[in-house]
Amino acid sequence: MGICFLYQSPRLHNQRLLLAGRARVRRRAVSLPLVIRGGLRHAHILWFGLPYSMRVFPTLLLTWLVTGFTAAVGSILGNAAGGRGLQVGAIAGGVLGLLGAVVAAKRFGWIPSGDARGAFFGGLVGFAIAVPVTLTHMQTPVIPVLSCALVGIGALLGAGIARGWARL
């Protein structure tokens, strides 16, 4: 059983107009992710110009988990060079993990190819915010893990802003 919203999708609206013999209308609907048959479908979100074809939740999880994992692996490998090597290894691993996550999301079709660069740069901004938060809260296990979510949020906002700039 699906969730009913007050807004209808533009594709359905345009199909109804074409059947009625009227011209297409270029309006956009705003709705939340639909939970249908237990699965999370892609969201129709227009905050910061996010495109209809973007899979928001999987992209968020992918960038969050891959960046966090590769940052941890980079810090383990960098630990051999001392304290400074640990930090440099974590940053290098996180940036490479973000690049890999954005490329994977683009290949899976979760991010449109035109928005991948914006997603990468937005993820870098989120990672730049997450690094100092993580370094100041290393004594707790929860804050470093949750701060990696800023990378996914930054990637989504970066893709949306890139989509908005492309329309100008």
C-alpha positions as CSV (number, residue, x, y, z in Angstrom):
1,M,0.0,0.0,0.0
2,G,1.5,3.3,-1.0
3,I,1.4,6.8,0.6
4,C,-0.9,9.3,-1.0
5,F,0.4,12.9,-1.5
6,L,-1.3,16.1,-2.5
7,Y,1.2,16.7,-5.3
8,Q,1.3,14.6,-8.4
9,S,4.3,13.7,-10.4
10,P,4.9,15.9,-13.5
11,R,5.1,12.8,-15.7
12,L,1.6,11.7,-14.7
13,H,0.3,15.3,-15.0
14,N,1.7,15.7,-18.5
15,Q,0.3,12.3,-19.6
16,R,-3.2,13.4,-18.4
17,L,-2.8,16.7,-20.3
18,L,-1.7,15.0,-23.5
19,L,-4.7,12.6,-23.3
20,A,-6.9,15.6,-22.9
21,G,-5.4,17.3,-25.9
22,R,-3.7,20.2,-24.0
23,A,-0.1,21.2,-24.1
24,R,2.5,20.0,-21.6
25,V,3.0,22.0,-18.4
26,R,6.5,22.3,-17.0
27,R,5.7,22.3,-13.4
28,R,7.5,20.3,-10.8
29,A,6.0,18.3,-7.9
30,V,7.6,18.0,-4.4
31,S,7.1,14.8,-2.6
32,L,8.9,12.8,0.1
33,P,10.4,9.4,-0.7
34,L,7.7,6.8,-1.2
35,V,7.6,3.6,0.8
36,I,5.9,1.1,-1.5
37,R,5.9,-2.6,-0.8
38,G,8.7,-2.2,1.8
39,G,11.2,-0.6,-0.6
40,L,12.5,2.9,-0.7
41,R,12.0,4.4,-4.1
42,H,13.9,7.4,-5.4
43,A,12.7,10.8,-4.1
44,H,11.2,13.7,-6.1
45,I,13.0,16.4,-4.3
46,L,13.7,19.9,-5.5
47,W,15.6,21.4,-2.6
48,F,18.6,23.1,-4.2
49,G,17.5,21.8,-7.6
50,L,18.0,18.1,-7.0
51,P,17.0,16.2,-10.1
52,Y,14.2,13.7,-10.3
53,S,16.4,10.9,-11.3
54,M,18.7,11.0,-8.3
55,R,18.5,8.2,-5.8
56,V,18.9,10.1,-2.6
57,F,19.0,7.6,0.2
58,P,21.3,5.0,-1.5
59,T,23.7,7.8,-2.6
60,L,23.8,9.2,0.9
61,L,24.6,5.7,2.4
62,L,27.2,4.9,-0.3
63,T,29.2,8.1,0.1
64,W,28.9,7.9,3.9
65,L,30.0,4.3,4.3
66,V,32.7,4.2,1.6
67,T,34.3,7.5,2.7
68,G,34.3,6.5,6.3
69,F,35.7,3.1,5.6
70,T,38.5,4.3,3.3
71,A,39.4,7.1,5.8
72,A,39.8,4.5,8.5
73,V,41.9,2.3,6.3
74,G,44.0,5.3,5.3
75,S,44.5,6.2,8.9
76,I,45.6,2.7,9.7
77,L,48.1,2.7,6.8
78,G,49.3,6.2,7.7
79,N,49.9,5.3,11.3
80,A,53.2,3.7,10.3
81,A,54.5,7.2,9.6
82,G,53.5,8.6,13.1
83,G,50.7,10.9,14.2
84,R,50.9,13.3,11.3
85,G,50.9,10.3,8.9
86,L,47.7,9.0,10.5
87,Q,45.9,12.3,9.8
88,V,47.3,12.6,6.2
89,G,46.4,9.0,5.5
90,A,42.9,9.4,6.8
91,I,42.4,12.5,4.7
92,A,43.9,10.9,1.6
93,G,41.8,7.8,2.1
94,G,38.6,9.7,2.6
95,V,39.1,11.8,-0.5
96,L,39.9,8.7,-2.6
97,G,36.9,6.9,-1.0
98,L,34.6,9.9,-1.9
99,L,35.9,9.8,-5.5
100,G,35.2,6.1,-5.7
101,A,31.7,6.5,-4.1
102,V,30.7,9.2,-6.6
103,V,32.0,7.2,-9.5
104,A,30.1,4.1,-8.3
105,A,26.9,6.1,-7.8
106,K,27.2,7.5,-11.3
107,R,27.7,4.0,-12.7
108,F,24.8,2.7,-10.8
109,G,22.7,5.5,-12.2
110,W,22.0,7.0,-8.8
111,I,23.6,10.3,-9.7
112,P,23.2,11.8,-13.2
113,S,26.5,12.0,-15.0
114,G,26.2,15.8,-15.3
115,D,25.9,16.2,-11.6
116,A,28.8,13.9,-10.5
117,R,31.4,16.7,-10.4
118,G,29.1,18.8,-8.2
119,A,28.5,15.8,-6.0
120,F,32.3,15.3,-5.6
121,F,33.0,18.9,-4.7
122,G,30.0,19.0,-2.4
123,G,31.3,15.9,-0.7
124,L,34.7,17.5,-0.3
125,V,33.1,20.4,1.5
126,G,31.3,18.0,3.7
127,F,34.5,16.1,4.3
128,A,36.3,19.3,5.1
129,I,33.7,20.0,7.8
130,A,33.8,16.4,9.1
131,V,37.6,16.2,9.5
132,P,37.9,18.8,12.4
133,V,34.8,17.4,14.1
134,T,36.3,13.9,14.0
135,L,39.7,15.0,15.2
136,T,38.3,16.9,18.2
137,H,36.0,14.0,19.2
138,M,38.3,11.0,18.8
139,Q,37.6,9.8,22.3
140,T,34.0,8.9,21.4
141,P,33.1,6.2,18.8
142,V,29.8,7.8,17.8
143,I,30.8,11.3,16.6
144,P,33.4,10.2,14.0
145,V,31.0,7.7,12.5
146,L,28.2,10.2,12.3
147,S,30.4,13.0,11.0
148,C,31.0,11.0,7.9
149,A,27.3,11.6,7.1
150,L,28.3,15.2,6.4
151,V,30.1,13.8,3.3
152,G,26.9,12.3,1.9
153,I,24.9,15.3,2.7
154,G,27.5,17.5,1.1
155,A,27.5,15.3,-2.0
156,L,23.7,15.5,-2.4
157,L,23.7,19.3,-1.9
158,G,26.7,19.7,-4.3
159,A,24.8,17.7,-7.0
160,G,21.7,19.8,-6.5
161,I,23.6,23.1,-6.6
162,A,25.4,21.9,-9.8
163,R,22.0,21.1,-11.3
164,G,20.7,24.5,-10.4
165,W,23.8,26.3,-11.9
166,A,23.4,24.3,-15.1
167,R,19.9,25.8,-15.6
168,L,21.1,29.3,-15.4
